[in-house]
Amino acid sequence: MPVRERHNEFQNFEKSREWESMFKPKLRKLATMLWSMERNPRRHITVHENQLKLSI
């Protein structure tokens, strides 16, 4: 697929607002996790790798 076509496809996807419903919950979850790690570092010394992976 040519780059231009891919770019247009991405722009359409962006406009569709579908990406918000897909990514916002994941970003919020990650942000909350990082915030709680900052608040109590001792509790979160061992963060499991799979917790940090965003399954997209």
PDB file of N, CA, C, O and CB in Angstrom:
ATOM      1  N   MET A   1       0.853  -1.195   0.000  1.00  0.00           N
ATOM      2  CA  MET A   1       0.000   0.000   0.000  1.00  0.00           C
ATOM      3  C   MET A   1       0.891   1.248   0.000  1.00  0.00           C
ATOM      4  O   MET A   1       1.785   1.374   0.837  1.00  0.00           O
ATOM      5  CB  MET A   1      -0.967   0.004   1.242  1.00  0.00           C
ATOM      6  N   PRO A   2       0.648   2.166  -0.935  1.00  0.00           N
ATOM      7  CA  PRO A   2       1.474   3.381  -0.966  1.00  0.00           C
ATOM      8  C   PRO A   2       1.325   4.205   0.306  1.00  0.00           C
ATOM      9  O   PRO A   2       0.304   4.151   0.991  1.00  0.00           O
ATOM     10  CB  PRO A   2       1.107   4.235  -2.172  1.00  0.00           C
ATOM     11  N   VAL A   3       2.348   4.953   0.596  1.00  0.00           N
ATOM     12  CA  VAL A   3       2.368   5.739   1.840  1.00  0.00           C
ATOM     13  C   VAL A   3       1.200   6.712   1.886  1.00  0.00           C
ATOM     14  O   VAL A   3       0.552   6.867   2.922  1.00  0.00           O
ATOM     15  CB  VAL A   3       3.695   6.506   1.974  1.00  0.00           C
ATOM     16  N   ARG A   4       0.935   7.363   0.770  1.00  0.00           N
ATOM     17  CA  ARG A   4      -0.143   8.361   0.724  1.00  0.00           C
ATOM     18  C   ARG A   4      -1.484   7.726   1.099  1.00  0.00           C
ATOM     19  O   ARG A   4      -2.261   8.302   1.860  1.00  0.00           O
ATOM     20  CB  ARG A   4      -0.231   9.000  -0.683  1.00  0.00           C
ATOM     21  N   GLU A   5      -1.744   6.544   0.563  1.00  0.00           N
ATOM     22  CA  GLU A   5      -2.997   5.848   0.880  1.00  0.00           C
ATOM     23  C   GLU A   5      -3.073   5.525   2.362  1.00  0.00           C
ATOM     24  O   GLU A   5      -4.109   5.705   3.001  1.00  0.00           O
ATOM     25  CB  GLU A   5      -3.125   4.559   0.053  1.00  0.00           C
ATOM     26  N   ARG A   6      -1.968   5.050   2.891  1.00  0.00           N
ATOM     27  CA  ARG A   6      -1.937   4.705   4.311  1.00  0.00           C
ATOM     28  C   ARG A   6      -2.181   5.938   5.171  1.00  0.00           C
ATOM     29  O   ARG A   6      -2.884   5.882   6.180  1.00  0.00           O
ATOM     30  CB  ARG A   6      -0.595   4.061   4.678  1.00  0.00           C
ATOM     31  N   HIS A   7      -1.591   7.043   4.756  1.00  0.00           N
ATOM     32  CA  HIS A   7      -1.759   8.288   5.499  1.00  0.00           C
ATOM     33  C   HIS A   7      -3.222   8.716   5.495  1.00  0.00           C
ATOM     34  O   HIS A   7      -3.765   9.111   6.527  1.00  0.00           O
ATOM     35  CB  HIS A   7      -0.875   9.399   4.904  1.00  0.00           C
ATOM     36  N   ASN A   8      -3.855   8.634   4.325  1.00  0.00           N
ATOM     37  CA  ASN A   8      -5.270   8.988   4.224  1.00  0.00           C
ATOM     38  C   ASN A   8      -6.125   8.082   5.090  1.00  0.00           C
ATOM     39  O   ASN A   8      -7.069   8.530   5.742  1.00  0.00           O
ATOM     40  CB  ASN A   8      -5.736   8.914   2.774  1.00  0.00           C
ATOM     41  N   GLU A   9      -5.782   6.809   5.088  1.00  0.00           N
ATOM     42  CA  GLU A   9      -6.519   5.846   5.901  1.00  0.00           C
ATOM     43  C   GLU A   9      -6.422   6.225   7.375  1.00  0.00           C
ATOM     44  O   GLU A   9      -7.406   6.172   8.113  1.00  0.00           O
ATOM     45  CB  GLU A   9      -5.982   4.414   5.675  1.00  0.00           C
ATOM     46  N   PHE A  10      -5.209   6.612   7.789  1.00  0.00           N
ATOM     47  CA  PHE A  10      -5.005   7.001   9.181  1.00  0.00           C
ATOM     48  C   PHE A  10      -5.786   8.260   9.512  1.00  0.00           C
ATOM     49  O   PHE A  10      -6.375   8.363  10.588  1.00  0.00           O
ATOM     50  CB  PHE A  10      -3.520   7.215   9.466  1.00  0.00           C
ATOM     51  N   GLN A  11      -5.794   9.222   8.593  1.00  0.00           N
ATOM     52  CA  GLN A  11      -6.547  10.455   8.834  1.00  0.00           C
ATOM     53  C   GLN A  11      -8.034  10.164   8.986  1.00  0.00           C
ATOM     54  O   GLN A  11      -8.699  10.733   9.852  1.00  0.00           O
ATOM     55  CB  GLN A  11      -6.321  11.455   7.692  1.00  0.00           C
ATOM     56  N   ASN A  12      -8.550   9.280   8.146  1.00  0.00           N
ATOM     57  CA  ASN A  12      -9.958   8.905   8.251  1.00  0.00           C
ATOM     58  C   ASN A  12     -10.243   8.241   9.589  1.00  0.00           C
ATOM     59  O   ASN A  12     -11.261   8.507  10.228  1.00  0.00           O
ATOM     60  CB  ASN A  12     -10.353   7.971   7.103  1.00  0.00           C
ATOM     61  N   PHE A  13      -9.334   7.380   9.998  1.00  0.00           N
ATOM     62  CA  PHE A  13      -9.467   6.690  11.280  1.00  0.00           C
ATOM     63  C   PHE A  13      -9.456   7.700  12.425  1.00  0.00           C
ATOM     64  O   PHE A  13     -10.231   7.594  13.375  1.00  0.00           O
ATOM     65  CB  PHE A  13      -8.333   5.654  11.463  1.00  0.00           C
ATOM     66  N   GLU A  14      -8.552   8.692  12.312  1.00  0.00           N
ATOM     67  CA  GLU A  14      -8.439   9.722  13.335  1.00  0.00           C
ATOM     68  C   GLU A  14      -9.727  10.529  13.424  1.00  0.00           C
ATOM     69  O   GLU A  14     -10.213  10.821  14.516  1.00  0.00           O
ATOM     70  CB  GLU A  14      -7.251  10.646  13.041  1.00  0.00           C
ATOM     71  N   LYS A  15     -10.271  10.882  12.277  1.00  0.00           N
ATOM     72  CA  LYS A  15     -11.491  11.686  12.236  1.00  0.00           C
ATOM     73  C   LYS A  15     -12.680  10.918  12.791  1.00  0.00           C
ATOM     74  O   LYS A  15     -13.607  11.508  13.345  1.00  0.00           O
ATOM     75  CB  LYS A  15     -11.782  12.134  10.809  1.00  0.00           C
ATOM     76  N   SER A  16     -12.646   9.617  12.641  1.00  0.00           N
ATOM     77  CA  SER A  16     -13.805   8.811  13.021  1.00  0.00           C
ATOM     78  C   SER A  16     -14.018   8.749  14.533  1.00  0.00           C
ATOM     79  O   SER A  16     -15.054   8.274  14.998  1.00  0.00           O
ATOM     80  CB  SER A  16     -13.652   7.414  12.478  1.00  0.00           C
ATOM     81  N   ARG A  17     -13.040   9.228  15.295  1.00  0.00           N
ATOM     82  CA  ARG A  17     -13.135   9.227  16.768  1.00  0.00           C
ATOM     83  C   ARG A  17     -13.141   7.820  17.350  1.00  0.00           C
ATOM     84  O   ARG A  17     -13.298   7.628  18.556  1.00  0.00           O
ATOM     85  CB  ARG A  17     -14.392   9.959  17.212  1.00  0.00           C
ATOM     86  N   GLU A  18     -12.968   6.849  16.472  1.00  0.00           N
ATOM     87  CA  GLU A  18     -12.922   5.463  16.940  1.00  0.00           C
ATOM     88  C   GLU A  18     -11.690   5.263  17.817  1.00  0.00           C
ATOM     89  O   GLU A  18     -11.718   4.510  18.791  1.00  0.00           O
ATOM     90  CB  GLU A  18     -12.910   4.472  15.742  1.00  0.00           C
ATOM     91  N   TRP A  19     -10.610   5.950  17.455  1.00  0.00           N
ATOM     92  CA  TRP A  19      -9.348   5.784  18.178  1.00  0.00           C
ATOM     93  C   TRP A  19      -9.484   6.211  19.632  1.00  0.00           C
ATOM     94  O   TRP A  19      -8.823   5.660  20.512  1.00  0.00           O
ATOM     95  CB  TRP A  19      -8.238   6.584  17.503  1.00  0.00           C
ATOM     96  N   GLU A  20     -10.351   7.205  19.884  1.00  0.00           N
ATOM     97  CA  GLU A  20     -10.520   7.656  21.266  1.00  0.00           C
ATOM     98  C   GLU A  20     -11.045   6.532  22.141  1.00  0.00           C
ATOM     99  O   GLU A  20     -10.521   6.278  23.226  1.00  0.00           O
ATOM    100  CB  GLU A  20     -11.467   8.857  21.330  1.00  0.00           C
ATOM    101  N   SER A  21     -12.089   5.860  21.659  1.00  0.00           N
ATOM    102  CA  SER A  21     -12.676   4.786  22.462  1.00  0.00           C
ATOM    103  C   SER A  21     -11.713   3.616  22.606  1.00  0.00           C
ATOM    104  O   SER A  21     -11.789   2.862  23.576  1.00  0.00           O
ATOM    105  CB  SER A  21     -13.989   4.309  21.838  1.00  0.00           C
ATOM    106  N   MET A  22     -10.803   3.459  21.637  1.00  0.00           N
ATOM    107  CA  MET A  22      -9.847   2.360  21.715  1.00  0.00           C
ATOM    108  C   MET A  22      -8.696   2.657  22.675  1.00  0.00           C
ATOM    109  O   MET A  22      -8.298   1.806  23.470  1.00  0.00           O
ATOM    110  CB  MET A  22      -9.298   2.056  20.337  1.00  0.00           C
ATOM    111  N   PHE A  23      -8.168   3.883  22.586  1.00  0.00           N
ATOM    112  CA  PHE A  23      -6.922   4.152  23.293  1.00  0.00           C
ATOM    113  C   PHE A  23      -7.097   4.857  24.630  1.00  0.00           C
ATOM    114  O   PHE A  23      -6.300   4.652  25.546  1.00  0.00           O
ATOM    115  CB  PHE A  23      -6.038   4.967  22.433  1.00  0.00           C
ATOM    116  N   LYS A  24      -8.128   5.684  24.754  1.00  0.00           N
ATOM    117  CA  LYS A  24      -8.259   6.450  25.992  1.00  0.00           C
ATOM    118  C   LYS A  24      -8.346   5.585  27.243  1.00  0.00           C
ATOM    119  O   LYS A  24      -7.665   5.884  28.224  1.00  0.00           O
ATOM    120  CB  LYS A  24      -9.468   7.320  25.913  1.00  0.00           C
ATOM    121  N   PRO A  25      -9.157   4.520  27.253  1.00  0.00           N
ATOM    122  CA  PRO A  25      -9.196   3.679  28.464  1.00  0.00           C
ATOM    123  C   PRO A  25      -7.833   3.084  28.801  1.00  0.00           C
ATOM    124  O   PRO A  25      -7.467   2.993  29.973  1.00  0.00           O
ATOM    125  CB  PRO A  25     -10.211   2.554  28.287  1.00  0.00           C
ATOM    126  N   LYS A  26      -7.076   2.675  27.774  1.00  0.00           N
ATOM    127  CA  LYS A  26      -5.756   2.085  28.010  1.00  0.00           C
ATOM    128  C   LYS A  26      -4.788   3.120  28.547  1.00  0.00           C
ATOM    129  O   LYS A  26      -4.004   2.838  29.453  1.00  0.00           O
ATOM    130  CB  LYS A  26      -5.203   1.470  26.726  1.00  0.00           C
ATOM    131  N   LEU A  27      -4.843   4.320  27.985  1.00  0.00           N
ATOM    132  CA  LEU A  27      -3.957   5.385  28.449  1.00  0.00           C
ATOM    133  C   LEU A  27      -4.299   5.776  29.879  1.00  0.00           C
ATOM    134  O   LEU A  27      -3.412   6.028  30.695  1.00  0.00           O
ATOM    135  CB  LEU A  27      -4.050   6.610  27.524  1.00  0.00           C
ATOM    136  N   ARG A  28      -5.589   5.822  30.174  1.00  0.00           N
ATOM    137  CA  ARG A  28      -6.017   6.183  31.523  1.00  0.00           C
ATOM    138  C   ARG A  28      -5.538   5.138  32.530  1.00  0.00           C
ATOM    139  O   ARG A  28      -5.079   5.476  33.621  1.00  0.00           O
ATOM    140  CB  ARG A  28      -7.551   6.326  31.585  1.00  0.00           C
ATOM    141  N   LYS A  29      -5.652   3.868  32.152  1.00  0.00           N
ATOM    142  CA  LYS A  29      -5.229   2.776  33.027  1.00  0.00           C
ATOM    143  C   LYS A  29      -3.732   2.855  33.302  1.00  0.00           C
ATOM    144  O   LYS A  29      -3.285   2.689  34.437  1.00  0.00           O
ATOM    145  CB  LYS A  29      -5.584   1.417  32.403  1.00  0.00           C
ATOM    146  N   LEU A  30      -2.959   3.114  32.234  1.00  0.00           N
ATOM    147  CA  LEU A  30      -1.516   3.222  32.380  1.00  0.00           C
ATOM    148  C   LEU A  30      -1.144   4.426  33.239  1.00  0.00           C
ATOM    149  O   LEU A  30      -0.270   4.338  34.102  1.00  0.00           O
ATOM    150  CB  LEU A  30      -0.848   3.323  31.008  1.00  0.00           C
ATOM    151  N   ALA A  31      -1.811   5.546  32.997  1.00  0.00           N
ATOM    152  CA  ALA A  31      -1.527   6.760  33.761  1.00  0.00           C
ATOM    153  C   ALA A  31      -1.831   6.553  35.242  1.00  0.00           C
ATOM    154  O   ALA A  31      -1.066   6.982  36.105  1.00  0.00           O
ATOM    155  CB  ALA A  31      -2.341   7.941  33.214  1.00  0.00           C
ATOM    156  N   THR A  32      -2.942   5.898  35.528  1.00  0.00           N
ATOM    157  CA  THR A  32      -3.315   5.613  36.914  1.00  0.00           C
ATOM    158  C   THR A  32      -2.279   4.730  37.581  1.00  0.00           C
ATOM    159  O   THR A  32      -1.908   4.947  38.734  1.00  0.00           O
ATOM    160  CB  THR A  32      -4.690   4.946  36.978  1.00  0.00           C
ATOM    161  N   MET A  33      -1.814   3.726  36.839  1.00  0.00           N
ATOM    162  CA  MET A  33      -0.814   2.813  37.375  1.00  0.00           C
ATOM    163  C   MET A  33       0.486   3.549  37.684  1.00  0.00           C
ATOM    164  O   MET A  33       1.076   3.361  38.747  1.00  0.00           O
ATOM    165  CB  MET A  33      -0.555   1.669  36.394  1.00  0.00           C
ATOM    166  N   LEU A  34       0.929   4.391  36.745  1.00  0.00           N
ATOM    167  CA  LEU A  34       2.169   5.133  36.962  1.00  0.00           C
ATOM    168  C   LEU A  34       2.025   6.101  38.126  1.00  0.00           C
ATOM    169  O   LEU A  34       2.960   6.281  38.907  1.00  0.00           O
ATOM    170  CB  LEU A  34       2.571   5.889  35.695  1.00  0.00           C
ATOM    171  N   TRP A  35       0.864   6.724  38.243  1.00  0.00           N
ATOM    172  CA  TRP A  35       0.610   7.661  39.330  1.00  0.00           C
ATOM    173  C   TRP A  35       0.677   6.944  40.680  1.00  0.00           C
ATOM    174  O   TRP A  35       1.274   7.454  41.628  1.00  0.00           O
ATOM    175  CB  TRP A  35      -0.761   8.340  39.148  1.00  0.00           C
ATOM    176  N   SER A  36       0.065   5.762  40.764  1.00  0.00           N
ATOM    177  CA  SER A  36       0.083   5.031  42.034  1.00  0.00           C
ATOM    178  C   SER A  36       1.486   4.528  42.361  1.00  0.00           C
ATOM    179  O   SER A  36       1.852   4.417  43.531  1.00  0.00           O
ATOM    180  CB  SER A  36      -0.900   3.853  41.987  1.00  0.00           C
ATOM    181  N   MET A  37       2.277   4.220  41.319  1.00  0.00           N
ATOM    182  CA  MET A  37       3.658   3.801  41.562  1.00  0.00           C
ATOM    183  C   MET A  37       4.462   4.955  42.146  1.00  0.00           C
ATOM    184  O   MET A  37       5.312   4.761  43.015  1.00  0.00           O
ATOM    185  CB  MET A  37       4.314   3.296  40.258  1.00  0.00           C
ATOM    186  N   GLU A  38       4.182   6.149  41.658  1.00  0.00           N
ATOM    187  CA  GLU A  38       4.875   7.336  42.137  1.00  0.00           C
ATOM    188  C   GLU A  38       4.493   7.611  43.589  1.00  0.00           C
ATOM    189  O   GLU A  38       5.331   8.010  44.397  1.00  0.00           O
ATOM    190  CB  GLU A  38       4.549   8.554  41.250  1.00  0.00           C
ATOM    191  N   ARG A  39       3.232   7.396  43.904  1.00  0.00           N
ATOM    192  CA  ARG A  39       2.726   7.669  45.250  1.00  0.00           C
ATOM    193  C   ARG A  39       3.310   6.700  46.279  1.00  0.00           C
ATOM    194  O   ARG A  39       3.758   7.126  47.343  1.00  0.00           O
ATOM    195  CB  ARG A  39       1.198   7.588  45.266  1.00  0.00           C
ATOM    196  N   ASN A  40       3.308   5.414  45.976  1.00  0.00           N
ATOM    197  CA  ASN A  40       3.881   4.431  46.902  1.00  0.00           C
ATOM    198  C   ASN A  40       4.904   3.570  46.190  1.00  0.00           C
ATOM    199  O   ASN A  40       4.583   2.467  45.747  1.00  0.00           O
ATOM    200  CB  ASN A  40       2.781   3.548  47.514  1.00  0.00           C
ATOM    201  N   PRO A  41       6.132   4.055  46.072  1.00  0.00           N
ATOM    202  CA  PRO A  41       7.143   3.317  45.322  1.00  0.00           C
ATOM    203  C   PRO A  41       7.454   1.941  45.905  1.00  0.00           C
ATOM    204  O   PRO A  41       7.744   1.013  45.150  1.00  0.00           O
ATOM    205  CB  PRO A  41       8.403   4.121  45.258  1.00  0.00           C
ATOM    206  N   ARG A  42       7.400   1.785  47.225  1.00  0.00           N
ATOM    207  CA  ARG A  42       7.757   0.495  47.838  1.00  0.00           C
ATOM    208  C   ARG A  42       6.809  -0.615  47.416  1.00  0.00           C
ATOM    209  O   ARG A  42       7.220  -1.756  47.202  1.00  0.00           O
ATOM    210  CB  ARG A  42       7.759   0.612  49.357  1.00  0.00           C
ATOM    211  N   ARG A  43       5.539  -0.265  47.301  1.00  0.00           N
ATOM    212  CA  ARG A  43       4.548  -1.273  46.920  1.00  0.00           C
ATOM    213  C   ARG A  43       4.738  -1.747  45.494  1.00  0.00           C
ATOM    214  O   ARG A  43       4.373  -2.873  45.156  1.00  0.00           O
ATOM    215  CB  ARG A  43       3.151  -0.725  47.089  1.00  0.00           C
ATOM    216  N   HIS A  44       5.308  -0.895  44.654  1.00  0.00           N
ATOM    217  CA  HIS A  44       5.366  -1.205  43.227  1.00  0.00           C
ATOM    218  C   HIS A  44       6.783  -1.409  42.718  1.00  0.00           C
ATOM    219  O   HIS A  44       7.071  -1.157  41.548  1.00  0.00           O
ATOM    220  CB  HIS A  44       4.710  -0.109  42.442  1.00  0.00           C
ATOM    221  N   ILE A  45       7.664  -1.863  43.593  1.00  0.00           N
ATOM    222  CA  ILE A  45       9.038  -2.076  43.150  1.00  0.00           C
ATOM    223  C   ILE A  45       9.067  -3.133  42.053  1.00  0.00           C
ATOM    224  O   ILE A  45       9.787  -2.992  41.065  1.00  0.00           O
ATOM    225  CB  ILE A  45       9.939  -2.497  44.334  1.00  0.00           C
ATOM    226  N   THR A  46       8.284  -4.187  42.229  1.00  0.00           N
ATOM    227  CA  THR A  46       8.226  -5.212  41.186  1.00  0.00           C
ATOM    228  C   THR A  46       6.948  -5.035  40.380  1.00  0.00           C
ATOM    229  O   THR A  46       5.877  -5.495  40.777  1.00  0.00           O
ATOM    230  CB  THR A  46       8.296  -6.640  41.798  1.00  0.00           C
ATOM    231  N   VAL A  47       7.076  -4.372  39.262  1.00  0.00           N
ATOM    232  CA  VAL A  47       5.941  -4.222  38.357  1.00  0.00           C
ATOM    233  C   VAL A  47       6.076  -5.299  37.305  1.00  0.00           C
ATOM    234  O   VAL A  47       7.093  -5.394  36.619  1.00  0.00           O
ATOM    235  CB  VAL A  47       5.882  -2.788  37.712  1.00  0.00           C
ATOM    236  N   HIS A  48       5.044  -6.106  37.186  1.00  0.00           N
ATOM    237  CA  HIS A  48       5.110  -7.189  36.225  1.00  0.00           C
ATOM    238  C   HIS A  48       5.127  -6.636  34.811  1.00  0.00           C
ATOM    239  O   HIS A  48       4.441  -5.664  34.493  1.00  0.00           O
ATOM    240  CB  HIS A  48       3.937  -8.147  36.412  1.00  0.00           C
ATOM    241  N   GLU A  49       5.921  -7.274  33.979  1.00  0.00           N
ATOM    242  CA  GLU A  49       6.073  -6.817  32.603  1.00  0.00           C
ATOM    243  C   GLU A  49       4.730  -6.775  31.874  1.00  0.00           C
ATOM    244  O   GLU A  49       4.458  -5.851  31.107  1.00  0.00           O
ATOM    245  CB  GLU A  49       7.048  -7.722  31.854  1.00  0.00           C
ATOM    246  N   ASN A  50       3.906  -7.770  32.117  1.00  0.00           N
ATOM    247  CA  ASN A  50       2.635  -7.821  31.387  1.00  0.00           C
ATOM    248  C   ASN A  50       1.677  -6.705  31.802  1.00  0.00           C
ATOM    249  O   ASN A  50       0.735  -6.398  31.072  1.00  0.00           O
ATOM    250  CB  ASN A  50       1.969  -9.167  31.604  1.00  0.00           C
ATOM    251  N   GLN A  51       1.910  -6.095  32.971  1.00  0.00           N
ATOM    252  CA  GLN A  51       1.065  -4.973  33.371  1.00  0.00           C
ATOM    253  C   GLN A  51       1.377  -3.742  32.531  1.00  0.00           C
ATOM    254  O   GLN A  51       0.504  -2.911  32.276  1.00  0.00           O
ATOM    255  CB  GLN A  51       1.253  -4.661  34.862  1.00  0.00           C
ATOM    256  N   LEU A  52       2.633  -3.635  32.105  1.00  0.00           N
ATOM    257  CA  LEU A  52       3.035  -2.473  31.328  1.00  0.00           C
ATOM    258  C   LEU A  52       2.728  -2.624  29.846  1.00  0.00           C
ATOM    259  O   LEU A  52       2.679  -1.639  29.109  1.00  0.00           O
ATOM    260  CB  LEU A  52       4.502  -2.218  31.515  1.00  0.00           C
ATOM    261  N   LYS A  53       2.522  -3.866  29.416  1.00  0.00           N
ATOM    262  CA  LYS A  53       2.219  -4.084  28.004  1.00  0.00           C
ATOM    263  C   LYS A  53       0.800  -3.628  27.709  1.00  0.00           C
ATOM    264  O   LYS A  53      -0.143  -4.023  28.394  1.00  0.00           O
ATOM    265  CB  LYS A  53       2.402  -5.570  27.621  1.00  0.00           C
ATOM    266  N   LEU A  54       0.656  -2.805  26.701  1.00  0.00           N
ATOM    267  CA  LEU A  54      -0.678  -2.403  26.274  1.00  0.00           C
ATOM    268  C   LEU A  54      -1.114  -3.367  25.184  1.00  0.00           C
ATOM    269  O   LEU A  54      -0.534  -3.399  24.099  1.00  0.00           O
ATOM    270  CB  LEU A  54      -0.705  -0.913  25.770  1.00  0.00           C
ATOM    271  N   SER A  55      -2.113  -4.132  25.477  1.00  0.00           N
ATOM    272  CA  SER A  55      -2.580  -5.088  24.474  1.00  0.00           C
ATOM    273  C   SER A  55      -3.511  -4.369  23.510  1.00  0.00           C
ATOM    274  O   SER A  55      -4.698  -4.192  23.780  1.00  0.00           O
ATOM    275  CB  SER A  55      -3.299  -6.303  25.140  1.00  0.00           C
ATOM    276  N   ILE A  56      -2.951  -3.964  22.393  1.00  0.00           N
ATOM    277  CA  ILE A  56      -3.737  -3.203  21.417  1.00  0.00           C
ATOM    278  C   ILE A  56      -4.085  -4.125  20.255  1.00  0.00           C
ATOM    279  O   ILE A  56      -4.747  -3.702  19.307  1.00  0.00           O
ATOM    280  CB  ILE A  56      -2.956  -1.937  20.914  1.00  0.00           C
TER     281      ILE A  56
END
